[in-house]
Amino acid sequence: MKSNYLLGRLEIHQDNVTNVLIAAHLFNITEIIEACCKYIEKQIHPSNCLGIYKFASQHDLHELTQTAWNYILVKFCVF
């Protein structure tokens, strides 16, 4: 039996990244999860790092959680 797959392109941008990531996580689509997390990592900034950390923690995105946490430690902790 031959299977048909829809091959296409997914555009990830600021307006859709969280919804795409949530859906990909729900259906366990690893490639899309990784692409969304990489996009978010490139956008991390002092103004959004706490929100990214909270979002990543709530959705069990361990690598993104760790990346956000490390960013928070570097930018806001005085040693």
C-alpha positions as CSV (number, residue, x, y, z in Angstrom):
1,M,0.0,0.0,0.0
2,K,1.3,3.4,-0.9
3,S,1.0,6.3,1.5
4,N,0.7,9.9,0.5
5,Y,2.3,12.6,2.5
6,L,1.9,16.3,2.2
7,L,5.3,17.9,1.9
8,G,5.5,21.6,2.4
9,R,7.1,24.5,4.1
10,L,6.2,25.9,7.4
11,E,6.9,29.6,8.1
12,I,7.6,30.3,11.7
13,H,7.4,33.9,12.8
14,Q,6.6,36.0,15.9
15,D,2.9,35.8,15.4
16,N,2.6,32.0,15.2
17,V,5.6,30.5,16.9
18,T,3.9,29.7,20.2
19,N,0.8,28.2,18.7
20,V,2.8,26.1,16.2
21,L,5.1,24.9,19.0
22,I,2.2,23.9,21.2
23,A,0.6,22.0,18.3
24,A,3.9,20.3,17.4
25,H,4.4,19.4,21.0
26,L,0.9,18.0,21.3
27,F,1.5,15.7,18.2
28,N,5.2,15.1,19.1
29,I,6.6,16.5,15.8
30,T,10.2,16.7,16.8
31,E,11.5,18.6,13.8
32,I,8.9,21.4,14.2
33,I,9.5,21.6,18.0
34,E,13.2,22.0,17.4
35,A,12.7,24.6,14.7
36,C,10.3,26.6,16.9
37,C,12.7,26.4,19.9
38,K,15.6,27.6,17.8
39,Y,13.5,30.5,16.6
40,I,12.6,31.5,20.2
41,E,16.2,31.1,21.3
42,K,17.3,33.6,18.7
43,Q,14.6,36.1,20.0
44,I,15.6,35.9,23.7
45,H,16.2,39.3,25.2
46,P,16.1,40.8,28.8
47,S,12.6,42.0,28.1
48,N,11.2,38.5,27.3
49,C,13.5,36.0,29.0
50,L,11.3,35.4,32.0
51,G,8.2,34.9,29.8
52,I,10.2,32.4,27.7
53,Y,11.4,30.6,30.7
54,K,7.8,30.3,32.1
55,F,6.4,29.2,28.7
56,A,9.1,26.6,28.2
57,S,8.7,25.3,31.8
58,Q,4.9,25.0,31.4
59,H,5.3,23.0,28.1
60,D,8.1,20.7,29.3
61,L,10.6,22.1,26.8
62,H,13.6,21.2,28.8
63,E,16.4,22.6,26.5
64,L,14.5,25.9,25.9
65,T,13.9,26.1,29.7
66,Q,17.6,25.7,30.4
67,T,18.6,28.2,27.7
68,A,16.3,30.8,29.1
69,W,17.5,30.1,32.6
70,N,21.1,30.4,31.6
71,Y,20.3,33.7,29.9
72,I,18.6,34.9,33.1
73,L,21.6,34.0,35.2
74,V,24.0,35.7,32.9
75,K,22.0,38.9,32.5
76,F,20.6,39.4,36.0
77,C,22.8,37.7,38.5
78,V,25.8,39.5,40.1
79,F,28.6,37.2,41.2
